């Protein structure tokens, strides 16, 4: 989560948010490009078990989304405590 929070802090001050500026910030925070460029910029980024995507819409709006994979299992191999994830 620290990597996501750091990236959100970087992106928060960008107005307007552009895909090019987001790409520069991901690179500066040492995220790894993970796919084919779209609209002239890298659209997929990875850092550890975190994925991030930059999406550019035809209106010019830009969206940045994140996926964080957290898995906690007990001795049996089953997920046990959802509340622990949120702590």
C-alpha positions as a Markdown table, in Angstrom:
| # | Residue | x | y | z |
|---|---|---|---|---|
| 1 | Unk | 0.0 | 0.0 | 0.0 |
| 2 | Unk | 2.9 | 2.4 | 0.6 |
| 3 | Unk | 3.8 | 2.3 | -3.1 |
| 4 | Unk | 0.2 | 3.2 | -4.0 |
| 5 | Unk | 0.0 | 6.0 | -1.5 |
| 6 | Unk | 3.3 | 7.4 | -2.7 |
| 7 | Unk | 2.0 | 7.4 | -6.3 |
| 8 | Unk | -1.3 | 9.0 | -5.3 |
| 9 | Unk | 0.7 | 11.7 | -3.6 |
| 10 | Unk | 2.6 | 12.3 | -6.8 |
| 11 | Unk | -0.5 | 12.3 | -9.0 |
| 12 | Unk | -2.6 | 14.5 | -6.7 |
| 13 | Unk | -0.9 | 17.7 | -7.7 |
| 14 | Unk | -1.3 | 17.2 | -11.4 |
| 15 | Unk | -4.0 | 19.4 | -12.8 |
| 16 | Unk | -5.0 | 18.4 | -15.4 |
| 17 | Unk | -3.8 | 14.9 | -15.1 |
| 18 | Unk | -2.3 | 13.7 | -18.4 |
| 19 | Unk | -1.1 | 10.3 | -19.4 |
| 20 | Unk | 2.3 | 11.6 | -20.2 |
| 21 | Unk | 2.7 | 13.2 | -16.7 |
| 22 | Unk | 1.5 | 10.0 | -15.0 |
| 23 | Unk | 4.0 | 8.0 | -17.0 |
| 24 | Unk | 6.8 | 10.2 | -15.9 |
| 25 | Unk | 5.7 | 9.8 | -12.3 |
| 26 | Unk | 5.5 | 6.0 | -12.5 |
| 27 | Unk | 9.0 | 5.8 | -14.0 |
| 28 | Unk | 10.4 | 8.2 | -11.4 |
| 29 | Unk | 8.9 | 6.0 | -8.6 |
| 30 | Unk | 10.7 | 3.0 | -10.2 |
| 31 | Unk | 7.6 | 1.2 | -11.4 |
| 32 | Unk | 8.2 | -1.3 | -14.2 |
| 33 | Unk | 6.4 | -0.9 | -17.5 |
| 34 | Unk | 4.3 | -4.0 | -18.2 |
| 35 | Unk | 2.6 | -3.8 | -21.5 |
| 36 | Unk | 2.2 | -2.2 | -24.9 |
| 37 | Unk | 2.0 | 1.6 | -25.1 |
| 38 | Unk | -1.4 | 3.1 | -25.8 |
| 39 | Unk | -1.9 | 6.5 | -27.2 |
| 40 | Unk | 1.9 | 7.0 | -27.2 |
| 41 | Unk | 2.5 | 6.2 | -23.5 |
| 42 | Unk | 3.0 | 3.1 | -21.4 |
| 43 | Unk | -0.4 | 2.1 | -20.0 |
| 44 | Unk | 0.5 | -0.8 | -17.7 |
| 45 | Unk | 2.8 | -0.6 | -14.7 |
| 46 | Unk | 3.9 | -3.1 | -12.0 |
| 47 | Unk | 5.7 | -2.8 | -8.6 |
| 48 | Unk | 5.9 | -5.9 | -6.5 |
| 49 | Unk | 2.4 | -7.3 | -6.2 |
| 50 | Unk | 0.8 | -4.1 | -7.3 |
| 51 | Unk | -0.6 | -3.4 | -10.8 |
| 52 | Unk | -1.4 | 0.0 | -12.2 |
| 53 | Unk | -3.1 | 1.2 | -15.4 |
| 54 | Unk | -3.3 | 4.5 | -17.1 |
| 55 | Unk | -6.4 | 4.8 | -19.3 |
| 56 | Unk | -7.0 | 7.7 | -21.7 |
| 57 | Unk | -10.6 | 8.4 | -22.9 |
| 58 | Unk | -11.6 | 9.9 | -26.2 |
| 59 | Unk | -12.8 | 13.0 | -24.3 |
| 60 | Unk | -9.1 | 13.5 | -23.1 |
| 61 | Unk | -9.9 | 12.5 | -19.5 |
| 62 | Unk | -7.3 | 10.2 | -17.9 |
| 63 | Unk | -7.9 | 7.6 | -15.2 |
| 64 | Unk | -5.2 | 5.8 | -13.1 |
| 65 | Unk | -6.3 | 2.6 | -11.3 |
| 66 | Unk | -4.5 | 0.2 | -9.0 |
| 67 | Unk | -4.9 | -3.4 | -8.0 |
| 68 | Unk | -3.2 | -4.6 | -4.8 |
| 69 | Unk | -3.1 | -8.4 | -4.3 |
| 70 | Unk | -3.1 | -9.4 | -0.6 |
| 71 | Unk | -3.5 | -13.0 | 0.4 |
| 72 | Unk | -3.6 | -14.2 | 4.0 |
| 73 | Unk | -4.2 | -17.9 | 4.6 |
| 74 | Unk | -4.3 | -20.1 | 7.7 |
| 75 | Unk | -2.5 | -23.4 | 8.1 |
| 76 | Unk | -5.2 | -25.2 | 6.0 |
| 77 | Unk | -4.4 | -22.9 | 3.1 |
| 78 | Unk | -7.8 | -21.1 | 3.2 |
| 79 | Unk | -8.3 | -17.4 | 3.6 |
| 80 | Unk | -9.3 | -16.8 | 7.2 |
| 81 | Unk | -9.6 | -13.2 | 8.2 |
| 82 | Unk | -10.9 | -10.5 | 5.9 |
| 83 | Unk | -10.6 | -7.9 | 8.7 |
| 84 | Unk | -6.9 | -8.5 | 8.9 |
| 85 | Unk | -6.5 | -7.3 | 5.3 |
| 86 | Unk | -8.0 | -3.9 | 6.2 |
| 87 | Unk | -5.9 | -3.5 | 9.3 |
